[in-house]
Amino acid sequence: MVTKGTDDREAVPASPQALTALAAYLDRIGLPSAHDPVLRARRGPDRPLSYSAMRRSSSA
């Protein structure tokens, strides 16, 4: 994760199940380059997944 304000990178805690799901997702879409976001929006143009888009997709 990149922190707000300083753009420093810091570790994000994740469960083994989340890492398994992430590995399956990356197998499906391929690995992003070093500076591209891992999670992308599902609708509209290809763009980084925003906080509000993530909240919308998890509540559906």
C-alpha positions as CSV (number, residue, x, y, z in Angstrom):
1,M,0.0,0.0,0.0
2,V,1.1,3.5,-0.7
3,T,0.5,5.9,2.2
4,K,-1.5,9.1,1.8
5,G,0.6,12.2,1.8
6,T,4.1,10.8,1.7
7,D,3.7,8.1,-1.0
8,D,5.8,5.7,1.2
9,R,5.1,2.0,0.7
10,E,4.0,-0.1,3.7
11,A,3.0,-3.7,4.2
12,V,-0.7,-4.6,4.3
13,P,-1.8,-7.5,6.6
14,A,-3.6,-10.2,4.7
15,S,-5.0,-13.6,5.5
16,P,-3.9,-16.8,3.7
17,Q,-7.3,-16.9,2.0
18,A,-6.8,-13.4,0.7
19,L,-3.4,-14.2,-0.7
20,T,-4.8,-17.3,-2.4
21,A,-7.6,-15.2,-4.0
22,L,-5.0,-12.6,-5.0
23,A,-2.8,-15.3,-6.6
24,A,-5.8,-16.6,-8.6
25,Y,-6.6,-13.0,-9.7
26,L,-3.1,-12.4,-10.9
27,D,-3.0,-15.7,-12.7
28,R,-6.1,-14.6,-14.6
29,I,-5.0,-11.0,-15.5
30,G,-1.2,-11.3,-15.4
31,L,1.3,-9.5,-13.3
32,P,1.2,-5.7,-13.4
33,S,4.5,-3.8,-13.9
34,A,6.3,-2.5,-10.8
35,H,4.5,0.9,-10.7
36,D,1.0,-0.2,-11.8
37,P,-1.7,-0.9,-9.2
38,V,-2.6,-4.5,-8.6
39,L,-6.4,-4.1,-8.4
40,R,-8.2,-2.4,-11.2
41,A,-11.8,-1.2,-11.8
42,R,-14.1,-3.7,-13.4
43,R,-16.3,-1.3,-15.3
44,G,-15.5,1.5,-17.7
45,P,-12.0,2.3,-18.8
46,D,-9.0,0.4,-17.3
47,R,-8.0,2.4,-14.2
48,P,-6.8,1.9,-10.7
49,L,-9.5,0.7,-8.2
50,S,-10.6,3.6,-6.1
51,Y,-11.8,3.3,-2.5
52,S,-15.4,4.2,-3.5
53,A,-15.4,1.6,-6.3
54,M,-14.1,-1.0,-3.9
55,R,-16.9,-0.2,-1.4
56,R,-19.5,-0.4,-4.2
57,S,-18.3,-3.8,-5.4
58,S,-18.1,-5.3,-1.9
59,S,-21.7,-4.2,-1.0
60,A,-23.3,-5.7,-4.1
